Amino acid sequence: MIKARVIVTLKNGVLDPQGKAIQGALGTLGFGNIAEARQGKVFELSVDTSDEEAARAEIADMCEKLLANTVIENYAIEIA
């Protein structure tokens, strides 16, 4: 069993209104040193294989087809 984490973030230059709202809310809570906040998504997956290379390829395919909008988002795969 291969455990993996996929981190999906907006590409640089893509507007992030939720990140701006988080930044503003942190400021009102007294955390005024936040220069920028960007939001993203994390997926934790378990792939039923012992072949790390095959699992990574399958997860990348999942990202390209469903988990990330590759026009505006980047993704990173971490194998645990």
C-alpha positions as CSV (number, residue, x, y, z in Angstrom):
1,M,0.0,0.0,0.0
2,I,1.4,3.4,-1.0
3,K,0.2,6.4,0.9
4,A,0.5,9.8,-0.8
5,R,-0.5,13.4,-0.3
6,V,-1.4,15.7,-3.2
7,I,-1.1,19.4,-2.6
8,V,-3.0,21.6,-5.1
9,T,-2.3,25.3,-5.2
10,L,-3.2,28.2,-7.5
11,K,-0.6,29.2,-10.0
12,N,1.3,32.4,-9.5
13,G,-0.7,35.3,-11.0
14,V,-4.1,33.7,-10.5
15,L,-6.3,35.8,-8.3
16,D,-7.1,34.2,-5.0
17,P,-10.1,35.9,-3.4
18,Q,-10.4,33.3,-0.6
19,G,-6.7,33.8,0.2
20,K,-7.4,37.6,0.4
21,A,-10.4,37.0,2.7
22,I,-8.2,34.8,4.9
23,Q,-5.5,37.5,5.0
24,G,-8.0,40.1,6.0
25,A,-9.5,37.9,8.7
26,L,-6.1,37.2,10.1
27,G,-5.4,40.9,10.2
28,T,-8.6,41.6,12.2
29,L,-7.6,38.9,14.6
30,G,-4.3,40.7,15.3
31,F,-2.1,38.8,12.9
32,G,-1.0,41.9,11.0
33,N,2.3,40.5,9.8
34,I,0.8,38.4,7.1
35,A,2.0,39.7,3.7
36,E,0.0,37.3,1.7
37,A,-2.2,34.2,2.2
38,R,-3.1,31.7,-0.6
39,Q,-5.5,28.8,-0.2
40,G,-5.2,25.4,-1.7
41,K,-6.4,21.8,-1.3
42,V,-4.8,18.6,0.1
43,F,-5.8,15.1,-0.8
44,E,-4.5,12.0,1.1
45,L,-4.6,8.9,-1.0
46,S,-3.8,5.2,-0.4
47,V,-3.0,3.3,-3.6
48,D,-3.2,-0.5,-3.5
49,T,0.2,-1.3,-4.9
50,S,3.8,-1.6,-3.7
51,D,5.2,-0.1,-6.9
52,E,6.0,3.6,-6.0
53,E,6.7,4.6,-9.6
54,A,3.4,3.1,-10.8
55,A,1.5,4.8,-7.9
56,R,3.1,8.2,-8.7
57,A,2.1,7.8,-12.3
58,E,-1.5,6.9,-11.5
59,I,-1.8,9.8,-9.0
60,A,-0.4,12.2,-11.6
61,D,-3.1,11.0,-14.0
62,M,-5.7,11.5,-11.3
63,C,-4.5,15.1,-10.8
64,E,-4.5,15.8,-14.6
65,K,-8.1,14.4,-15.0
66,L,-9.8,15.4,-11.8
67,L,-8.0,16.6,-8.7
68,A,-6.4,19.8,-10.2
69,N,-7.5,22.3,-12.8
70,T,-4.1,22.4,-14.5
71,V,-5.0,25.7,-16.3
72,I,-5.0,27.6,-13.1
73,E,-3.5,25.2,-10.5
74,N,-0.3,23.4,-9.8
75,Y,0.0,20.1,-7.9
76,A,2.7,18.3,-6.0
77,I,2.7,14.6,-5.1
78,E,4.4,13.5,-1.9
79,I,4.8,9.8,-1.3
80,A,4.9,8.9,2.4
